[in-house]
Amino acid sequence: MIGGRPLAALAAIGVGSAALLLAVPAQAAAAQATPCSAAARACVDLATQQAWLMDNGVVVYGPVAARTGRASAPTDPGTFHVTYKDLHHISSVFHVAMPYSVFFHGGDAFHEGSLAVSSHGCVHLSHAAAVTFFDTLRVGDEVQVVR
């Protein structure tokens, strides 16, 4: 496979096109750059409402859509660490389900939630993204939230 295409497909499209396909991975890598340092295992960009999972500075998942805190309850920027996870968390404050919760800053967590409604400080993710974050992140992993 080169550029995501089987070698047989490259032969069919010609050598000139194959050279263009070789350039695509470098462009894709540049497009996957995050605003977080290589130490982050999870990265959240408040300005773009996107999140990533990383491994030694390399994006392994994302960007995915995220919805962070509203003006009255913003998601704090900073460097944090995963403190605990709860698959079936129920908020004791808001009395709502927060499936696939990965807590990283007090009561702030990544969890499945609406991408149309701002949170009370958490990072809402789609179902698929919340499952991936929950399955990937471990207690102690670094989370960076940037503006």
C-alpha positions in Angstrom: 0.0 0.0 0.0 1.2 3.5 -0.9 -0.8 6.5 0.0 -3.6 4.3 1.1 -3.9 2.6 -2.2 -2.9 -1.0 -3.2 0.2 -1.2 -5.4 -1.9 -2.7 -8.2 -4.1 0.5 -8.2 -1.0 2.6 -8.5 0.2 0.8 -11.6 -3.2 1.4 -13.2 -3.1 5.2 -12.6 0.5 5.7 -13.7 3.8 6.7 -12.3 3.1 10.5 -12.2 0.0 10.1 -10.2 1.8 7.7 -7.8 4.4 10.4 -7.0 1.5 12.7 -6.0 0.1 10.0 -3.7 3.5 9.8 -2.0 3.2 13.5 -1.0 -0.2 13.0 0.6 0.9 11.4 3.8 3.2 14.4 4.6 0.3 16.8 3.9 -2.0 14.7 6.1 0.5 14.8 8.9 0.7 18.6 8.7 -3.1 18.8 8.7 -3.2 16.7 11.9 -1.0 19.0 13.9 -2.5 20.0 17.2 -1.9 23.0 19.4 -0.7 20.8 22.3 2.7 19.6 23.2 4.0 16.1 22.6 3.5 15.3 26.3 -0.3 15.4 25.9 -2.2 12.2 25.5 -5.4 14.1 24.9 -5.7 17.6 23.5 -8.6 20.0 23.4 -8.7 23.2 21.4 -11.3 25.6 22.8 -11.1 28.0 19.8 -11.8 25.3 17.2 -13.9 23.0 19.4 -11.8 20.0 18.4 -10.1 17.2 20.4 -7.4 14.6 19.6 -5.8 11.6 21.2 -2.0 11.5 20.8 0.9 9.2 21.5 4.3 10.9 21.9 3.2 13.9 19.8 1.7 11.8 17.0 -2.1 12.1 16.5 -3.7 8.6 16.8 -7.3 9.8 16.7 -9.0 13.0 15.6 -9.6 15.7 15.2 -13.1 15.1 16.4 -15.8 17.6 17.1 -16.1 18.7 20.8 -18.4 21.0 22.7 -16.9 22.7 25.7 -18.2 24.9 28.5 -20.6 27.8 28.1 -19.6 31.4 29.1 -21.1 31.0 32.6 -19.2 27.7 33.2 -16.2 27.6 30.9 -13.8 24.7 30.4 -10.6 25.8 32.0 -7.5 25.9 29.9 -4.4 24.2 31.3 -2.5 21.0 31.8 -4.3 18.3 33.7 -4.2 14.5 34.3 -6.9 11.9 34.1 -8.0 11.2 37.7 -10.6 8.6 37.1 -13.1 7.0 34.7 -16.7 6.0 35.1 -18.5 4.2 32.3 -22.0 5.0 33.6 -21.6 8.2 35.5 -24.6 10.2 36.7 -24.0 13.8 37.6 -24.8 14.5 41.2 -25.0 18.2 40.4 -27.1 18.2 37.2 -28.7 14.7 37.6 -28.0 13.7 34.0 -26.2 10.7 32.6 -22.6 11.3 31.4 -21.7 8.0 29.7 -18.0 7.2 29.1 -16.8 9.8 31.5 -13.0 10.4 31.7 -12.4 13.0 34.5 -9.4 15.2 34.2 -10.0 18.5 36.2 -12.3 18.3 39.2 -15.8 17.6 37.8 -14.7 18.2 34.2 -14.6 15.2 32.0 -14.7 14.0 28.4 -18.0 12.3 28.0 -20.7 11.5 25.5 -22.9 14.6 25.2 -24.6 17.0 22.8 -22.4 18.6 20.2 -25.1 21.3 19.8 -25.3 22.4 23.5 -22.4 23.8 25.5 -21.5 22.0 28.7 -21.0 23.2 32.2 -17.2 22.8 31.8 -17.0 19.2 30.5 -15.9 18.3 27.0 -18.9 16.8 25.1 -18.0 14.2 22.4 -20.0 12.1 20.0 -20.8 8.5 21.1 -18.0 7.1 19.0 -15.5 9.6 20.1 -16.5 9.2 23.8 -16.0 5.4 23.5 -12.6 5.9 21.9 -11.4 8.4 24.5 -12.7 6.2 27.3 -11.0 3.1 25.9 -7.7 4.8 25.2 -7.1 7.2 28.2 -5.7 5.9 31.4 -5.5 7.4 34.9 -2.5 9.7 35.0 -2.5 10.5 31.2 -1.9 14.2 30.5 -4.7 16.3 29.1 -4.0 19.7 27.7 -6.8 22.2 27.1 -5.7 25.3 25.0 -7.3 28.5 23.8 
